[in-house]
Amino acid sequence: MNIYIGNLPGSITEDKIKTLFAAFGEIENVKLIKDRFSGRLRGFGFIEMPSNSEADQAIKALNGNRVEGNDIKVRPADPGGKRGKKRFSKKRGFR
């Protein structure tokens, strides 16, 4: 299962995330998202766990936990395409 981790502090590392989630089971992959230009962390990432039951336990246990001063958000990752499309409203008063 692919898991979204949000509200991460800028000082977090992939090793720290692995250590945090390793208590709940096997970890396949950790990906922290960085800014393309500055290389700094953008405050979120993804972790992949092969077992759905272990992933569910990790989500329930870690969501809202304080990590290096931030309350992290942990939830199943959106596989893409399930979120509604953004709608742009027409501005009125312009011709």
N, C-alpha and C positions, 0 to 999 in steps of 0.2 A: 504494500500500500504506500502511496506517495503522500507525505504529510507536509503541510505548510507550517512554517514557524515564523511568526511575526513579532514586531516590536523588540528586535534583538539589539543589544548594545553594540556600538562600533568597535569595541575591543574583543568581541567574541571570535573564536577560531573554530575551524572544523573539528579539531580534536576535542575541544570543550563540548561541542554539540554531541559528538560520538559518545563521550563519557557520560553525558546526561541521559542519553537514550539507551545506552548499553545495558542498563539495569533492567530493561524491559524485554530485551531480546536481540536477535541478530540485526545488523545494519548493513545494507547493501551499498548505499551511496549517500553522501552529504554534499549539498551544493549551496553555498552562501552567495547571494547575488551582490555583485559589485557594480559601482558606477563605471561606465565605459571610459570616461575621460579622466576622472580623478583616481580611480582604483579603490576608492573607499567603499566600505560596506553600505548597502542601501537599507539595512535594518530588517531584512527578511531572507528566508532561504527555504530549502526543501530537504527532506530526509526520506529515504526509501527503506522500508522494512518489508521483508518477504512474507511474514506472517501477519494476516489481518487481525487476529486476536491479540497478538503482542502489540501491534500498532494501536489498536483501540485502547488497550491498557495504558500505553504511553500518553495518548491524547488526553484521556481522563485524568491521569495523574499529574501531567505537566502543564496543562492549560491554566494560565493565571499564576504560575509560580514566578517568584522573583529570581532573576538571573542577572548578576552584576548590576543591580539597581533598577532593572526594568521588569515589569510584569509581562511575561511573554504570552503570546497567543499561539495555541497549537490546535490545528484542526485538519481534517482530511483535505488534501489539495484538490482544487477544481480541475478536472481532467481537460478542460477546455471546451468551449462551445456551449456549456450549460448556463452560463451567465447570460442575462438578457443583454441585447445590444443597446448601446447608448443611443438615445434619441436626441436629436438636435431640434430645438424649437425654432420656428421662424421668428425673426425679430420683427416686431410690428412697428410701424411708423417710418420705415425706410422704403424708398421707392427706387 
